């Protein structure tokens, strides 16, 4: 690539005005069948051997489900019935009609935004493209292969497992991967997934099925052009202040031959005013970069949610005869906080505590994820007072609609590169492939102000250093091979990907992985960098372990909870189930279904025995919400030592029993309602510390906040026992310990099982936070019957408690009805009114209503 010089420095002849780039979608008229070369598969599955209508973008699996050739793997226990599809070779075909106008163009590019994964594209029987990376765009000039009229386009997909398996089986020590197959298509410990650039979650995870998707999963189009083509435009923020913003627009221009071109850019602000810049540049044949400086006086600054507005600028860049590219951006600065082992972010000079969750792919089949679905999930995150989501590295890079929504909502995005945890191949060809992928993805996404951090991988370095199977692998291969593989990973994550970000998105920081310390110290400790803490849940440790220490940034921690009854009824076909019914274990991927036993073991330690299946679902969600509440509030109270808390996970890829706070059908679990409270801008934190209660107040405000607090002790019969109170002015963005109160001061001599305390924080005359303090786990508490009553007014439901009601659950059996709030506590005599979102008749809702608490029925 060459940086273009101003054309004024050269003498260049100019001719007639070039025709503009013509773009035509090529997403209709596709068909799919089993590759005839895969004779065994064609014989075993004759319905798939004939040409079938295909949806593009899409996957073979989606087309076969639509035709009824395979069952929906999301329903019941049908995951196994679709496995043969991912093990089979497939062909797609369509017809490209070449008109005289099309054939008059010098270049006719076929562009595939995503081919999953080993694909050969042929035009009229001649090979045009050989693809081997699902995360890349594939483009080639088909003009020499075209003839007037109908032209055949055939895309042949090789089965990824069969393609790589001979090489893997021949190795004495294959690279450690992620999750072994449950279907016998790969021997244990001999996974092909480390060697392919494909979404790794397709091979199965501990929250998702194994569906090895195949197909043209993103848009396909034809781009016809003559002399020049505007390929991309980067919007680089050189300096941003309240006084002015200095930008450099870097237009990537592809030229067929040396010449000159006029490049213009219009930068339109949120107030509608436009700044226009132009440049005439000399071009060489091939790739060129034309730079256009832009200065914006008194710019509108993009702020994260909770810190201000999200004004956006539109940058439209045009190349005379070469097309146009539109980018939307927001003006902001981002810095890493790294002093003394710290890890955090400053945005526009302000340190911001990151509150949020990890985001996994929206579906096993990305092409059916709509912009509306992505926006709704991000809106749910913002509604729960989150300010960040981490796009986890075992999936795919979301499409532009995702980042557009994040930009508008003010949600910050931590963006992993797509490495889910497997040890990476050490060869240079693999790194070159990844380098192209990274450059393309950074170029596509860099203008989005929401993207505040790029991270090299998920758990690759942490696993290499700490996991037992990686240690055994290193011992088996010997010191020299260990050094070769380890060094290659360092080159990939510390050099190749870092350079992709430094060059392509210099105003966003790069972090080599998660967890990481940027190679400065051991990874995954409380002392430096970010942590993934799985002693709770995966390790079976008590949830109180979350409060043992203050990490610098907690980027993963999680606890499972059941989805609601409507979701269970939809995938299981019934709610007449037991906690360990086979269909539930099929949708529970932790320890191959044994996660159900883990839920039950935690309930046995913390809660009463479930009365029935619906009660089990409720209690599991209450347990999940309490576990993450405890961890999140502790992290916030640890500020400034701790600068972020991202729980695992926000969403699901299919209807599952998992760590998600919002299930696959968009239904909030109790955890998500709880997150709206524990991620609120101001909170009170009450933690047990021996025979005392620690009270801390937290504020995310950018100005000082004057607050009062009080803690009152009560007997279960409602008698007041003791009280402490005080006032404090909280510094901007801070946490402050305000009291450690001995039990005797709050509870006198009341039995622990028969008493509780209420900690409250008030700003002005508005309560902003409340916490219930209990000295024993809920299983040991002598809760009274809450005496709940319900009163309906249209779709508004008012619930009143006669006595203490802990974690009020609102259910309607399998009816899809979504309350605006639940999982709240009610003190004696208190009422809460919620709105019920449902298509069901109000009378049916009233009849189906069930109210649950941690106490007796």
N, C-alpha and C positions, 0 to 999 in steps of 0.2 A: 504494500500500500504506500502511496506517495501523498504527502501533504501538498495540496495545490497552491501554486503561486498566483498572485494577481495577474490577470491577463494583460494589464497595462504594461507589464514588463516584456511582453512578447508581441510579435506581429503575427496575427492569426486571421486567416481568411474565413469569412462567414458566408453561408449559403442560405437556402430557403428555410423557412420556419419548419421545424421538425414536427411530425405528428405526435400527439401526446401518448403516454403509456396507456395501453388499453388493458383493463383487467376484467376477466370473465370467470365467475365461479365455475368449478367443475365438480359439483357435488350431486348432480342428478344423473339418473340412468345407470347407476352402478348395479352390478350383479356379483354374486360370490358363490364359490363352490369349493369342495375339497380339491386340492391340487391333484390332477390325474397321476402325477408321479408318486403320490402317496397311495399306492394301490391297496395296501392293507386297510387303511382307514376308509377308503372309498367302498370297499367290499363290506366292511363292518357297519358302515353308516350310509346306506344308499340314498337316503333322503337328503343328505348333505352333499352328495356327489353330483347332483344336477344344479344347473344355474338357478340361483334364488335371488329375489330382489334384495338389495343391500342399501343400508342407510349410511351415508358418508356426510360428515364425520361419524365414525362409529367403530364397532368391533364385530367380529364374526359372532361372538357370543350373543350380542344383542339381536342380531338378525335371526339367529336360530331360536332364541326365546320367542321373538315376535311371530315366527312361523310355527311354533309349537313343536319343534323338532327336539328341543331340550327343555326341561322344566325351568322355572324361575329359581335360581339357586338361593334366593333370599327367603323363599318359603319353606317351611317345615324342615326336612332334612335332606334337601335335594342338591346340596353342594357337590356331592360325589358324582352326580349324574352329568355334570358339565365338564368334568376333568378332561375327557378325551379331546375336547375342542382345542384346548391349549397345547396338546401334544401332537397336533395334526398340521400338515401343510395346507395352505389355502391360496386361492387365486381370486382376485377381483378384476373385473373388466368394465370398461365403458367405451363409448365412441366419442371421439373428438372430431367435430366437423370443421374442416379447414375451408373457409370461404376465400374468394379471391382477395378480399381486404386483409384477411389474416395472413395469407401467403405473401402479401406485398411487404410485410414487415421484415426487418432484418433479423430480428430475434423473436422467437416464440418460446418463452420459458414455461415449463411445467413446474409448479411450485407445490410442494407438500409440506404443510406446516408441522406435520407429525406422522411418522410411520412407525408402528409398533410391531416388530423391531427389525428383524432380518428380512429385508424386502428388496426385491429386484423389480424395477420399473422398465417395461419394454413398450416401445411404440412401433407398431407395425412389425413386430417380431424382433426388433433390434433393441439391445439393452441401452437404456438411457441413464439409469441411476441404480447404484447398489448402496443400500442404506443399512446402517448398523447401530443407530442411536435414536431411541424414541424421543429424546429431549432436544433434538436438532431439527432445523428446517432443511429441507432438501430441494435444491433448485438445479435445473439443467435446461439447456437450449435444445428444444425438440425440432427446431425449424429444418435442419437437414434431413430429418426422418419423415417429414410430413408430405402428403400428396393431396391434391385437390379432392374434396369430398370427405368421405368417411375414413377415419383413422382409428385403429384399435389401440387402446391403452390397457395394458395388463400389468397388474401388480401381483407378484407372487411372494407370499410370505412363507418362510421356512419356520418350522416349529422350533422355538428357542431352546427348549430342553434337549431335544434330539440333536440339534446343531452343535451344542457345546459338550454334550455328555461324553462322547468318545475321548475328547481331550481331558476332561475332568477325571474320568475313570482310569485313564492311563497314568495319572499323577500319583506318586506315592503319598504325598501330603497336599491335597487340594487346599485352597485358601478357605479359611473359616468364613461362613456366611452368617445368615440370620436365623431363620426357622426351618427345620426339617419338614419335608412333606409328610402329610398323614395319609397319602394315597398310593404309596409304593412306587411312584415314578422316579424317585431318586433315592439311592441308598443313604442311610443316615450319615451325616458328616461329609457328604459328597455333593454339595449343592452347586448348581450351575450359575445361580444368580450373582455371585461376586464378579463374574466375567462379562456381564452384559450391561449396557446402558439402557435400562428399562425401569419403570417404576417398580421398586423392590417390594412394595406391599402386595403386588399381584401374586407373589409366591407364598402369601399367607403371613399373618402377624398374630400377636396375641390378643388382637381385637378384631381381626378380619379374616375372611375366607381366602382360600387359595383359588384364584381364577386368573390363569395366565392369559391375559387378554391379547388378542391379535387383531390388527386392522389399521386402516388409515384414520387415526383417532382425532385428527384436527383437519382444518379446512384444506381443500385442494382448489387450485385456480390456474388459469392461464394468464400470463403477462406478456403482451406483445409490445416491442419497442424497437427503436432504430439506433440512434446515435448515443443517447445517454439515458440513464435510469437513476432516480433518486432512491437509494436503497434504505437509508435510515438517517435519523437526525438525533444527536445527543444534545441534551440541554444541561450544560455544566455550569454550576453556580460557583464562580470564582471568589466572590465576596458578597456577603449579604449583611446589611445593617439597616437600621431605621431610616438612615439618610438616603441610601441608594443600594441597588443591587446590580452587580456587574456579572453578566452571563457571557458565556461563549457557546454559540451554537455550532456544532460540528456535523456538517452535512456530508454523508458518505455517498459519493457519486461514482457510478460505474459507467465507464466510457468505452465505446467500441473502438475508438481510434483517437489519436491526439486531436485536440481542438479547444474550443472555449465554450463556456456556459455561463448563463446568468442565473444566480441564485438569489432569491428574495425570501425574507421572513417577516411575518406580521405577528407581533407579540401583543395580545389583547388582554388587558387586566380585568379584574372583577368589576371595575367601574365602567367598562365598555370602551375605554380609551385604548388606542392602538399605536404602537411604535413600529415603524417599518425600517428595515435595514436591507441593503442590497449589496451584491458583490459580483463582479465578473471575474471568472477564474479560468486559468489555463489548465487543461486536463491532459493527462497521459492516458494511454490505453490501459484499461484495467481499473483498479480501485484508486479513488482519490478521496481526500478529506478537505472540504472547503470550510473554513472557519468564518463565522460572522459574530463580531462582538456586539453586545447589547447592554445599554445602561438604562436602568429603570429608576427614576428619582422617587423618593418617598414611597418605597414599595409596601404593599400589603403583605404582612408576614403570616405564613401558615403556622398554626399552633396545634399541638395535640389536643385531643378532647379533654375538657376540663381546664384548659389553660388559655382558651381564646377561640377565635374563629378560624375557619379553614378557607380563606380566599384562594382562588385558583386562577392561573394564567393559561391562556391558550396560545400555543406557538405553532403557526402554520408556515411551513417552509415549502417553497415551490422551486422547481428547476425547469427552466424554459424547455418545453418539449420532453421533459423527463419525469413528470408527475409531481405529486405533492405528498407531504407527510405532515400529519397533525399530531402534536404532543400536548398534553396538559400537565402543568406542573404547579407546585407551590414553593414559595421561597422560604427557606429555613436553614439553620445550621445544625449540625450534629457532631458531637464529640464524645469519644470514649472517656470514661473516668477510670483511671488505672492506678492511682497513687496507693502505694503500700499494699498491693494485692487486691485493691478494690476492683469491682467490675460494675459498670453502670453507664448511663447515657445522660449527657446534657443536650437539650434541644433549645436552640436560641439562647444559649448561655445559662439555662436553668436546669439544675439536676432534677430529674423526674424519676420517682419510684414507679417501676413498671409493674402494673397489675393486669393479669390476664391469664391466658391459657394457651396450650399447644393445639394447633390445628392440623388434623390429618386430612387426607383427601375427602372430598364430599361424597364420593360414591366409588364403587368398584369400576364403574364405567364412566369416565370423566365427561364424555361427550353428551351425556344426558343431564349434566349439571348446568342449569341455566343461570343467567346473570341475576335473576330475581332470587334464586335459591342462595346464591353467594351473598348477595346484599342482605337477605333476611338473617343469615347466620351472623354476619358481622354486626348487624343492627342488634341482634340478641346479645352479642358480646358487649356492645356499647351500653345497652340497657342494663347490663349487670355491672356497670361502672368500671369495665375494663378499659385500659388504654393501649394494650398491646396484644397481638397474637403472634405466636411463633409458627411459621410454616415449616413443618417438620420435614426432615431430609429423606424419608423413605418413600415419598410419593412422586409428585410431579410439580412443575412450576405452574401455578394457577394462571388463568388467562387474564387479559387486561381488565375485564369487568370487575374482577376481585379487587384489584388495586385501585380502580376508579372509585369503588364504594368505600374502600379504606381511606382514600384521600378525602372524600366528602364527609365521612364520619369522624375524621380526626384520629382514627385508630392507627397506631404505629405497628409496623410489620417487621419482625425479625425473620429474615429470609435465609433458610438453609439452602446450600447447594444439595443436589439430590444424591446423597450418600447416606444410607440408612443404618450402617453399622458394620457391614461386611469389610473384611480386609481387602484392599484394592490390589489389582494386578500391578506388578512392578514394571511392566514393559513401557517403553517410550511411546509406542503406537497408541496405547490406551490413554496416556496423558495428552497426546495430541488431539485425540478425539474429544476428550473432556475439555480441552482448551477452546476448541471451536464452539462446543455447547455453551461453555461459560460466557464466552464473548457475545454470543447471540442473545443469551438470556439477560445478561447485564445491559446490553444495548436496548433491549426491548423494555426493560423495567426501570431504568435508571432515572427517568424524569419524575417518577412518582414520589411526592414528598413523604408519603406514609412509610416508604421503605427506608428504615433508619439504620439497619444493620444487615450485613451479609455474613453468613457463617459457613465455613467450609464443609461441615458434615455433621451428622448425628452419631455420636458415641464411637466413632472409628478409633480415635486416639485413646479415649478412655477404656474402650474394650481391649485394645492392643496392650495397654499397660496393666490392666487390672483383672480382666476376666480369666477364669480358670481354663477355659478351652483355648484361649489365645496363649496363655502361658505354656500349656501342654504342646501346642503347635510349635511355639518358638523352641522349646526344648527338643522336639522331634526333628526339626529341620537343621539344627546346628547354628553356630554363631555366624558363619559367613552368609548363609541364606537369610537368616534373621536380619542381619545388617542390610542386605540388599533390599528386602521387602520394606523394612522400617524406613530406610532412607528414601525409597521411592514414594512412600506415603507422605513423608515430610516435604519432598519436592512438590508433590501434587497440592498439598493443602497450605504449605507455607510460601510456595513460589507461584505455581501455575494459577491457582485460584486467587491468590492475593493480587497478582499482577493483573488479572482480568478485572478486578474491582478497582484497583488503583488507576488503571488506564481508562476504564469504561465508566466508572461512577466515583470520581475522586472525592465527591462531597459526602459519601457515606462510608462509615468505618467498616473494616473487615476483621473478623474473628475466626481463627482457624477451625473451630469446631465447637461442639457442645457435648459434654463439658470440656472446657479448655482453660489454660492459663497463658495462652500465646507463647508456649514453649519456655516459660519463665520459671515454672515450678511444677511439682507433681499435680496431676489433674484430679478433679472430683473430690476435693477436700473443702472444708469450711474456710481455709486460710486464704485462698486466692481464686480468682476467676469464678466461673459459674458451676453449679452442682446439679447432679441428678440424684435424688435421694429416694431409694426404694427399700430401705429397711422396713418401713411401714408398708403394708400390703404384700409386696413380693417376698419380703423377708419375714412376714408374719409378726412383726414387732408391734407393741402397743402404740396407739396413735399419739400418746403423750411424748413419744420420742421426737416428734416434730419440734418440741420446745426445748430440747437439750442444748442447742447451740444456735449461733447466728451465722449462717452462711453469708458469703459476699453477694451472691445472686442465686436464687433457687429457680432453675429453668425447667426442672421436671420433678414432680412428686404427685402421687395420685392414689385414688381409692375407688374401688368399683361400687356400683349400685345398679339395681335392676332398672330396665325401662318400665314405663307405665303399662297398665293393663291393656289399653287400646293398641299399643305397639305390639305387645306380646300376642294378643288375639289375632293381629294381622299376620304375623309370621308363623305362629304356631297353629292357628286355626281354632284355638280354644283357650280358655283360661282355667279349665278344670285340670290343674297341673299340681305337681309337687316341686319343691325347689330343685331337685336333681332329676327331673324328668328328662328323658333322652333328647327331646326336641330343644330343651333349654341348654343342655350340655353341648348340643351341636352348634348353638349360637353363642357359646361361651368358649373363647379360644385360649384363655389363660390356662396353662398346664393341661391343654387338650380337653377342656371341659371341667377340670377339677377346681376351677375357680369358684364354682358353686359351693363346694365344701369350704373354701376360704371365707366366703361371705357368711356361711353358717357358723364357722368357728369364731369369727369376730362378733356376730350377734350373740353367741353364747357367753362371751366375755362381757359384753357391754349392755345388752338389752334383754328384755323378756323373751320367752319362747314365742314364736309366731303362732297366732291363733288359727290361721288358715293361710292359703296362698296369697290372697290379697294383702294380708297383714305382713307376710314375709316381704312382699314387694315394697310396702310402705317402710318397714323397719330398715331394709337394706338401703333405701334412699336417705333415711334419716341418719344412718350410720355414716354413709358417704359424705353427706353434707357437714356433719359434725367433725369428721376427720379433716377435711380440707379447710373448714372454718378455723380449726385450731391452728393448722399450719400457716395459713395465710395471715391471720391476725398476729401470730408470733413474728413472722417475717416483717410485717409492717412495724411492729413495736421495736424491732431490732435496728431500725433506721437510725443513723446513717451507715452502720456496718453493713447491713443488708440493703440492697438497692433494687431488688426485683423479686417478684413471686409469680411464677407462671405454672399453674397446675396442669396436670395431665388428665383429661384432655377435653377439648371443647365439644367435639362432634363425633359422629360415627360414619363409617363407610357403608354399613348395612345394618339391618335391625339386629342388635346384639346386646348381650350383657357385657358391659365394659365400664371404663373410667369416665365416659362422656358425661357432661352436664346437660347437653341437649341431644336427644336421641335422633336416629336417622330420619324420623318423620317430623322433626322440628319441635317435638314436645319437650318442654323444660322438666328436668328432674328437680327434686328438692334442692340439690346442690346449686343449680343455677339461680333459683330464687334466693338462696343463702348468699351467693356471691354478690348479688345486688346490695346486700347489707354489709358483708365483711369487706367489700371493696369500695364502700361509700367514701366520699371525700374526707369526712371526719368520722372516726370510730373510737369507741372505748374498748380497751382490751383488758380482760380479767383472766389472769392465769393463777392456778393454784401453785403455791410455793411452800411445801411442807404444811405447817399448821397456820398458814396465812394466805392472803389473796393479794397478788400484785396487780395494781391498777396502772395502766398506761393510756395516754391519750395520743391520738395520731391525727395529723392534719396534712392534706395535700395542697392546701391553699398557698398561693404565692404571696400572700400578705399575712401579717400576724392575725391570729384569731383568739379573741377573748372567750373563754369557756368556763362553765362551772361543771362540777361533777359531784355525784353522790352515790353511795353504796348503802343499800338498806337490807337488813336481814329480816326474814319472815319464817314463822312456823307454817306448816302446811295448812293449819286451820285458819291462817290469815293474821295471826298475832304478830305485831311488829316486835323485833328483838333488839336490833341495834342499828346505828347509822354512823357513817363518816361522810364528810363532804368538804369541798374546797373549791377554789377558783385558780385559774392559771391562764396566762397568755401564751399561746403556742406560737413558736417561731415559724416563719414560712417553711413549708415542706419539712416537717419534723415529727418526731415522736418524743414523748416525755413521760418518764415514770413519775407519777404524782403521789403514790402511796403504796405501802405494804401493810395490810391491815390484819392483825391477829384474829384468829377465829373467835376468840372470846369477846372481841369488841363487836362482832357482827351477829354472832349466834348465841351468845351467853352460854347456857348449859344445854341448849336444845340438841337432841340427837341428830347426828349427821343425816340420817335417812329421812328425817321428818322436818328438815329446814332447808332454806335456800336463800340466796341473796340476789338483789337486782342492782347492777351497776349501770349508771346512766350518765350521758354527757349532753349538756345543753349549751347551745350557742344563741345568744340573745334570749328569746323566749321560745326557741324551737328545739325540741329534742332531736338530736342527730345520731344517737347511737345508744343501744342497750344490750346488755349481756346478762345472762342468767348464770349465777355461780352456784355450783353444787360440789360438795365435798366427796361424794361417792359417784361411781358410774351409775347411769340410769337404771341398770338391772337391780341395784341395791336400794334405789330410792323408793320411799313409801308415798308415791304420788296418789293424790285423791282422785276420785272420778271427777272429771272436769266439768260435767254438767253442761255440755255445749248445747246451745239452741241455734236453729237456723231460721232466718226470715228472708223470704224472696220478694223482690220488687222487679218484675221483668227479668232481666238477666243479671241483676245485682243481687248478691247473696251477702247478708250480714250474719256474722257468727259471733255469738256472745258466750263468754265463759263464766260460770258460777264460781269456779275454783281454778287454780293454776292449771293451764293447758300448755303442755310442752310440745313444740314442733307439730302444729296442727296440719294434718294432711286432708286434702279435699279430693274425693274420688267419686267417679261415676261408673265404676265397673268398666266394661269394654267400650262404653260410649266415648267418642272423641269429644271431650270438653276440656277447655284449658282455662284454669283460673288465672287471674292477673297477679295473684300472689298466693303463696302457701308456704308451709314450713315455719311459720311465725309462732312466737310465744304469746299467750294471753294471760295477763294477771287476773285475779278474781275481779269480776265485774266489767272487764274490758270487752270491747267489741271491735271487729274489723269488718269492713265492707269490701268485697272483691267483685270483679266483673267476670262472668263466665262466657268465654268465646266458644260457641258451638252451633252447629246446624241443627242440633236436636231440639225438639219441642220443649218449651220450659216445663211443661207438666212432666214429661219424661225425665228431665234433669232432676226435678224435685223428687221424683219417685226413686231415682237411682242413687241419689246423694248418700255418700258415707263420709263421716268425719272421724279421723283417727288422731290419737295423741300417744305419747310415750306411756301414759298412765293406763289404768284399768278402763275397760269398756263402759 
